[in-house]
Amino acid sequence: MNKYEVVIFDLDGTILDTLPDLSTAVNYALSRRGLPPHSLEEYKMMVGEGVRNLCRLALDSEDEQVLNESLQDFKAYYVAHILEMTRPYEGMPELMAALGERGIAVAVVSNKFQEGARKLIRHFYPDIPEERVLGEIEGRPRKPDPAMIEAVMSSFPEETRCCVVGDAWTDIEAGKAYGCDTIGVSWGYRYTEALYKAGADVVVDTVDELKSLLMQTI
């Protein structure tokens, strides 16, 4: 019997390296306002809590009108260029296939806006059912609130065993709030120390390590 019947992955920094396209899109929005760009390293500490927060941090402004206009520019550019530089992390497509072969269901829960999340998964991981890809929509709380995890798990029997995998404290806290095991990954956009501080049961450095944990039996 598989230890986990459902594995819920974060998206950005966990199964896809999206930062090059994200940063380019935000820098485009900044350039429209005559503002200087930020580096990839700077953006690593801005992502993870939704695109509105990302744009707010990049702008370093509390002007809501400027923020709304910048967000519109960002989204328009990002959706049009979302597949240009984004790539799966090495070994991750193979892990997804292995989980499927073992009968383990896979879902994706992301603070990225819904349209962007589903477009990426449809392209890179088409075997994941669209209804199991949840992103940010108006009225649905973002991680670390467990609402999206609860929504995914509502389609499974109550005692279904699940695990949350992510690169940020928001993923870990959301999983803990739901009451399931959590695995942090060190190859994303946050530091290992922050994952443990958030309560991660374990943090892995490679996809092979992650596979060993997810494919355990009981």
Contacts in CASP RR format, 6 or more apart in sequence:
PFRMAT RR
TARGET T0000
AUTHOR 0000-0000-0000
METHOD contacts of the structure
MODEL  1
MNKYEVVIFDLDGTILDTLPDLSTAVNYALSRRGLPPHSLEEYKMMVGEG
VRNLCRLALDSEDEQVLNESLQDFKAYYVAHILEMTRPYEGMPELMAALG
ERGIAVAVVSNKFQEGARKLIRHFYPDIPEERVLGEIEGRPRKPDPAMIE
AVMSSFPEETRCCVVGDAWTDIEAGKAYGCDTIGVSWGYRYTEALYKAGA
DVVVDTVDELKSLLMQTI
1 217 0 8 1.000
1 218 0 8 1.000
2 102 0 8 1.000
2 103 0 8 1.000
2 104 0 8 1.000
2 161 0 8 1.000
2 215 0 8 1.000
2 216 0 8 1.000
2 217 0 8 1.000
2 218 0 8 1.000
3 161 0 8 1.000
3 214 0 8 1.000
3 216 0 8 1.000
3 217 0 8 1.000
3 218 0 8 1.000
4 104 0 8 1.000
4 161 0 8 1.000
4 162 0 8 1.000
4 163 0 8 1.000
4 181 0 8 1.000
4 214 0 8 1.000
4 216 0 8 1.000
5 104 0 8 1.000
5 105 0 8 1.000
5 156 0 8 1.000
5 160 0 8 1.000
5 161 0 8 1.000
5 162 0 8 1.000
6 104 0 8 1.000
6 105 0 8 1.000
6 106 0 8 1.000
6 107 0 8 1.000
6 152 0 8 1.000
6 153 0 8 1.000
6 156 0 8 1.000
6 160 0 8 1.000
6 161 0 8 1.000
6 162 0 8 1.000
6 163 0 8 1.000
7 99 0 8 1.000
7 104 0 8 1.000
7 105 0 8 1.000
7 106 0 8 1.000
7 107 0 8 1.000
7 162 0 8 1.000
7 163 0 8 1.000
7 165 0 8 1.000
7 214 0 8 1.000
8 106 0 8 1.000
8 107 0 8 1.000
8 108 0 8 1.000
8 109 0 8 1.000
8 149 0 8 1.000
8 152 0 8 1.000
8 162 0 8 1.000
8 163 0 8 1.000
8 164 0 8 1.000
8 165 0 8 1.000
9 15 0 8 1.000
9 106 0 8 1.000
9 107 0 8 1.000
9 108 0 8 1.000
9 109 0 8 1.000
9 165 0 8 1.000
9 166 0 8 1.000
10 108 0 8 1.000
10 109 0 8 1.000
10 110 0 8 1.000
10 143 0 8 1.000
10 164 0 8 1.000
10 165 0 8 1.000
10 166 0 8 1.000
10 167 0 8 1.000
10 168 0 8 1.000
10 171 0 8 1.000
11 18 0 8 1.000
11 108 0 8 1.000
11 110 0 8 1.000
11 112 0 8 1.000
11 117 0 8 1.000
11 120 0 8 1.000
11 121 0 8 1.000
12 18 0 8 1.000
12 19 0 8 1.000
12 22 0 8 1.000
12 47 0 8 1.000
12 48 0 8 1.000
12 110 0 8 1.000
12 111 0 8 1.000
12 112 0 8 1.000
12 167 0 8 1.000
12 189 0 8 1.000
13 19 0 8 1.000
13 89 0 8 1.000
13 166 0 8 1.000
13 167 0 8 1.000
13 185 0 8 1.000
13 187 0 8 1.000
13 188 0 8 1.000
13 189 0 8 1.000
14 89 0 8 1.000
14 165 0 8 1.000
14 166 0 8 1.000
14 167 0 8 1.000
14 171 0 8 1.000
14 185 0 8 1.000
14 188 0 8 1.000
15 88 0 8 1.000
15 89 0 8 1.000
15 92 0 8 1.000
15 96 0 8 1.000
15 108 0 8 1.000
15 124 0 8 1.000
15 125 0 8 1.000
16 86 0 8 1.000
16 87 0 8 1.000
16 88 0 8 1.000
16 89 0 8 1.000
16 92 0 8 1.000
16 120 0 8 1.000
16 124 0 8 1.000
17 86 0 8 1.000
17 87 0 8 1.000
17 88 0 8 1.000
17 89 0 8 1.000
17 188 0 8 1.000
18 86 0 8 1.000
18 112 0 8 1.000
18 120 0 8 1.000
19 40 0 8 1.000
19 43 0 8 1.000
19 44 0 8 1.000
19 47 0 8 1.000
19 189 0 8 1.000
20 40 0 8 1.000
20 84 0 8 1.000
20 85 0 8 1.000
20 86 0 8 1.000
21 78 0 8 1.000
21 81 0 8 1.000
21 82 0 8 1.000
21 83 0 8 1.000
21 84 0 8 1.000
21 85 0 8 1.000
21 86 0 8 1.000
22 43 0 8 1.000
22 47 0 8 1.000
22 54 0 8 1.000
22 78 0 8 1.000
23 38 0 8 1.000
23 39 0 8 1.000
23 40 0 8 1.000
23 43 0 8 1.000
24 77 0 8 1.000
24 81 0 8 1.000
24 84 0 8 1.000
24 85 0 8 1.000
25 74 0 8 1.000
25 77 0 8 1.000
25 78 0 8 1.000
25 81 0 8 1.000
26 38 0 8 1.000
26 43 0 8 1.000
26 54 0 8 1.000
26 55 0 8 1.000
26 58 0 8 1.000
26 74 0 8 1.000
27 37 0 8 1.000
27 38 0 8 1.000
28 73 0 8 1.000
28 74 0 8 1.000
28 77 0 8 1.000
29 55 0 8 1.000
29 58 0 8 1.000
29 70 0 8 1.000
29 71 0 8 1.000
29 73 0 8 1.000
29 74 0 8 1.000
29 77 0 8 1.000
30 36 0 8 1.000
30 37 0 8 1.000
30 38 0 8 1.000
30 58 0 8 1.000
30 59 0 8 1.000
30 70 0 8 1.000
31 37 0 8 1.000
32 70 0 8 1.000
32 73 0 8 1.000
33 59 0 8 1.000
33 66 0 8 1.000
33 70 0 8 1.000
35 59 0 8 1.000
38 46 0 8 1.000
38 58 0 8 1.000
43 54 0 8 1.000
43 58 0 8 1.000
44 189 0 8 1.000
44 190 0 8 1.000
45 189 0 8 1.000
46 53 0 8 1.000
46 54 0 8 1.000
46 57 0 8 1.000
46 58 0 8 1.000
47 54 0 8 1.000
47 189 0 8 1.000
48 54 0 8 1.000
48 111 0 8 1.000
48 168 0 8 1.000
48 170 0 8 1.000
48 189 0 8 1.000
49 111 0 8 1.000
49 142 0 8 1.000
49 170 0 8 1.000
50 111 0 8 1.000
50 112 0 8 1.000
50 113 0 8 1.000
50 136 0 8 1.000
50 142 0 8 1.000
51 71 0 8 1.000
51 74 0 8 1.000
51 75 0 8 1.000
51 78 0 8 1.000
51 112 0 8 1.000
51 113 0 8 1.000
51 136 0 8 1.000
52 67 0 8 1.000
52 71 0 8 1.000
55 67 0 8 1.000
55 70 0 8 1.000
55 71 0 8 1.000
55 74 0 8 1.000
56 62 0 8 1.000
56 67 0 8 1.000
59 66 0 8 1.000
59 67 0 8 1.000
59 70 0 8 1.000
61 67 0 8 1.000
75 113 0 8 1.000
78 116 0 8 1.000
79 115 0 8 1.000
79 116 0 8 1.000
79 119 0 8 1.000
82 116 0 8 1.000
82 119 0 8 1.000
82 120 0 8 1.000
83 119 0 8 1.000
83 120 0 8 1.000
83 123 0 8 1.000
86 120 0 8 1.000
86 124 0 8 1.000
88 124 0 8 1.000
88 125 0 8 1.000
89 187 0 8 1.000
89 207 0 8 1.000
90 207 0 8 1.000
91 207 0 8 1.000
92 207 0 8 1.000
93 124 0 8 1.000
93 125 0 8 1.000
94 207 0 8 1.000
95 207 0 8 1.000
95 210 0 8 1.000
95 211 0 8 1.000
95 214 0 8 1.000
96 106 0 8 1.000
96 125 0 8 1.000
96 127 0 8 1.000
96 128 0 8 1.000
97 127 0 8 1.000
98 211 0 8 1.000
98 215 0 8 1.000
99 106 0 8 1.000
99 214 0 8 1.000
99 215 0 8 1.000
100 106 0 8 1.000
100 127 0 8 1.000
102 215 0 8 1.000
104 214 0 8 1.000
104 215 0 8 1.000
105 132 0 8 1.000
105 156 0 8 1.000
106 125 0 8 1.000
106 127 0 8 1.000
106 128 0 8 1.000
106 132 0 8 1.000
107 128 0 8 1.000
107 132 0 8 1.000
107 133 0 8 1.000
107 134 0 8 1.000
107 152 0 8 1.000
108 117 0 8 1.000
108 121 0 8 1.000
108 125 0 8 1.000
108 128 0 8 1.000
108 132 0 8 1.000
108 133 0 8 1.000
108 134 0 8 1.000
109 134 0 8 1.000
109 135 0 8 1.000
109 143 0 8 1.000
109 148 0 8 1.000
109 149 0 8 1.000
109 152 0 8 1.000
109 164 0 8 1.000
109 174 0 8 1.000
110 117 0 8 1.000
110 133 0 8 1.000
110 134 0 8 1.000
110 135 0 8 1.000
110 136 0 8 1.000
111 135 0 8 1.000
111 136 0 8 1.000
111 142 0 8 1.000
111 143 0 8 1.000
111 170 0 8 1.000
112 120 0 8 1.000
112 135 0 8 1.000
112 136 0 8 1.000
113 135 0 8 1.000
113 136 0 8 1.000
113 137 0 8 1.000
114 134 0 8 1.000
114 135 0 8 1.000
114 136 0 8 1.000
114 137 0 8 1.000
117 133 0 8 1.000
117 134 0 8 1.000
117 135 0 8 1.000
118 130 0 8 1.000
118 133 0 8 1.000
118 135 0 8 1.000
121 128 0 8 1.000
121 130 0 8 1.000
121 133 0 8 1.000
122 130 0 8 1.000
131 155 0 8 1.000
132 152 0 8 1.000
132 155 0 8 1.000
134 140 0 8 1.000
134 148 0 8 1.000
134 151 0 8 1.000
134 152 0 8 1.000
135 148 0 8 1.000
136 142 0 8 1.000
140 147 0 8 1.000
140 148 0 8 1.000
140 151 0 8 1.000
141 147 0 8 1.000
141 148 0 8 1.000
142 148 0 8 1.000
142 170 0 8 1.000
143 170 0 8 1.000
143 171 0 8 1.000
143 173 0 8 1.000
143 174 0 8 1.000
144 169 0 8 1.000
144 170 0 8 1.000
144 171 0 8 1.000
144 172 0 8 1.000
144 173 0 8 1.000
144 174 0 8 1.000
144 177 0 8 1.000
145 174 0 8 1.000
145 177 0 8 1.000
146 174 0 8 1.000
146 175 0 8 1.000
146 177 0 8 1.000
146 178 0 8 1.000
146 179 0 8 1.000
148 174 0 8 1.000
149 162 0 8 1.000
149 164 0 8 1.000
149 174 0 8 1.000
149 175 0 8 1.000
149 178 0 8 1.000
149 180 0 8 1.000
150 178 0 8 1.000
153 160 0 8 1.000
153 162 0 8 1.000
153 178 0 8 1.000
156 162 0 8 1.000
161 180 0 8 1.000
162 178 0 8 1.000
162 180 0 8 1.000
162 181 0 8 1.000
163 180 0 8 1.000
163 181 0 8 1.000
163 182 0 8 1.000
163 183 0 8 1.000
163 214 0 8 1.000
164 171 0 8 1.000
164 172 0 8 1.000
164 174 0 8 1.000
164 175 0 8 1.000
164 178 0 8 1.000
164 180 0 8 1.000
164 181 0 8 1.000
164 182 0 8 1.000
164 183 0 8 1.000
165 171 0 8 1.000
165 182 0 8 1.000
165 183 0 8 1.000
165 184 0 8 1.000
165 185 0 8 1.000
165 210 0 8 1.000
165 214 0 8 1.000
166 172 0 8 1.000
166 182 0 8 1.000
166 183 0 8 1.000
166 184 0 8 1.000
166 185 0 8 1.000
167 184 0 8 1.000
167 185 0 8 1.000
167 186 0 8 1.000
167 187 0 8 1.000
167 188 0 8 1.000
167 189 0 8 1.000
167 190 0 8 1.000
167 195 0 8 1.000
168 189 0 8 1.000
168 190 0 8 1.000
168 194 0 8 1.000
168 195 0 8 1.000
169 190 0 8 1.000
169 194 0 8 1.000
169 195 0 8 1.000
169 197 0 8 1.000
169 198 0 8 1.000
171 182 0 8 1.000
171 184 0 8 1.000
172 182 0 8 1.000
172 184 0 8 1.000
172 195 0 8 1.000
172 198 0 8 1.000
172 199 0 8 1.000
172 200 0 8 1.000
173 198 0 8 1.000
173 199 0 8 1.000
175 182 0 8 1.000
176 182 0 8 1.000
176 198 0 8 1.000
176 199 0 8 1.000
181 201 0 8 1.000
182 199 0 8 1.000
182 200 0 8 1.000
182 201 0 8 1.000
183 200 0 8 1.000
183 201 0 8 1.000
183 202 0 8 1.000
183 203 0 8 1.000
183 204 0 8 1.000
183 210 0 8 1.000
183 213 0 8 1.000
183 214 0 8 1.000
184 195 0 8 1.000
184 200 0 8 1.000
184 202 0 8 1.000
184 203 0 8 1.000
184 204 0 8 1.000
185 203 0 8 1.000
185 204 0 8 1.000
185 210 0 8 1.000
186 192 0 8 1.000
186 195 0 8 1.000
186 203 0 8 1.000
186 204 0 8 1.000
186 205 0 8 1.000
187 205 0 8 1.000
187 206 0 8 1.000
192 203 0 8 1.000
195 203 0 8 1.000
196 203 0 8 1.000
202 213 0 8 1.000
204 210 0 8 1.000
204 213 0 8 1.000
END
